[in-house]
Amino acid sequence: MAKPGGLNPPMGVPSTSRPTSTAVPADMDSNVVRGIASELSQDYKEAVKLLTRAIEDEHGDVIKLALARRFRGLAYKHLGRRDEALNDFLEVIRIQPKFDLGYYDAGVIYNLTNRYKEAVDAMTRAIDLRHDDSALARRRSERGNAYFHLGEFKRAQDDFVAAVRLGPRDPDVLNNAAWFRATCPDPAFRNGKEAVELASRACQLEKWKDADQIDTLAAAHAEAGNFAEAERYQLKALSLLSEDEALRPKFQARLKLYRAKQPIRQEIGQS
């Protein structure tokens, strides 16, 4: 959703919420192959170890280096080591400047670290480098997030509308658009009914297992004036978080607002 630091993983490699994988050459160095496999299987520490070895051993093949850097960056991101992830993604851009996913990955980190102008620039480049509509939904959605937090609501709306059109079954895309419709400070861009519809579809696609998306549905119901439903869904979102989850205080604060019959308004420039 348009809340950097939420639970949903940004686009990386194949899964229900990732785009088509980067092709891996058959003769790829074993550390690269094993490192990528470790990242895909969510063994991120092992991925970092193997891909670091691959980077240290590789001196000439820019494709191998770009792949190793990209997947190590994804592993670092999942480990919360965002500065190291960004360094890897920027290195991918340096050695493969026409590789669109390098810009996408850097843009995700910029959004997560509240560097929204840089996120817009990176996502725009990622969009421009695509020659077809595949994977554009996530790029438009992420750029919409950045515009939203910069207070450029019309541009954000344009990106979210395009993203939903391009990715009508992508739960993260639906979730981002729903959060915008539910929480935008400018009432001209809010629409509680639409927000409920978008957020409900996202929750259904994820089989009601994603706390971040259920939190968005609660915000949508609050915008629509259905505070009892907002409270119910916020309690459900909280039930899916661990006791030490970083989002718990934010979710609890929202629950208090709903009990006081107050909707959420996204603070511009903040996550």
Sequence and secondary structure as in RCSB ss.txt:
>XXXX:A:sequence
MAKPGGLNPPMGVPSTSRPTSTAVPADMDSNVVRGIASELSQDYKEAVKLLTRAIEDEHGDVIKLALARRFRGLA
YKHLGRRDEALNDFLEVIRIQPKFDLGYYDAGVIYNLTNRYKEAVDAMTRAIDLRHDDSALARRRSERGNAYFHL
GEFKRAQDDFVAAVRLGPRDPDVLNNAAWFRATCPDPAFRNGKEAVELASRACQLEKWKDADQIDTLAAAHAEAG
NFAEAERYQLKALSLLSEDEALRPKFQARLKLYRAKQPIRQEIGQS
>XXXX:A:secstr
  STT SS  S SSBTTB       TT  HHHHHHHHHHHTT HHHHHHHHHHHHHH SS HHHHHHHHHHHHHH
HHHTT HHHHHHHHHHHHHH TT HHHHHHHHHHHHHTT HHHHHHHHHHHHHT SSSTTHHHHHHHHHHHHHHT
T HHHHHHHHHHHHHH TT HHHHHHHHHHHHH SSGGG  HHHHHHHHHHHHHHTTT  HHHHHHHHHHHHHTT
 HHHHHHHHHHHHHTS TT TTHHHHHHHHHHHHTT      TT  
